[in-house]
Amino acid sequence: MANSNTSEIIEALAAEIGENIYIDVAKWHLYLNDAHLHVVVAEKVYPLLDSDSLNEDAVTQILREIPVKLGGGKKEVSLVELLPMQCQIDLMDLLEQQQQKM
């Protein structure tokens, strides 16, 4: 049952991230659900929420470790490099709100 609950929390978190957080490419906003990155981010940040160890440095490190392939895989950039600063702030706010609900 706890595993099912964890899956539900991650799915809800992924949906929130996907709808609110975007990467900026040439002033185009590509939301993480459209880029198929929302679930990856949710799965990687969930342990921070679950262990009550959420902090900006840890989230930034997670974002730094998520590769985003560009140009059909010719180039790879870390997700943190593609997120505008406001989106990083919004992500932290979103994660803090989620942690309070847990």
Order of alpha helices (4+ residues) and beta strands (2+ residues): alpha-beta-beta-alpha-alpha-beta-beta-alpha-alpha
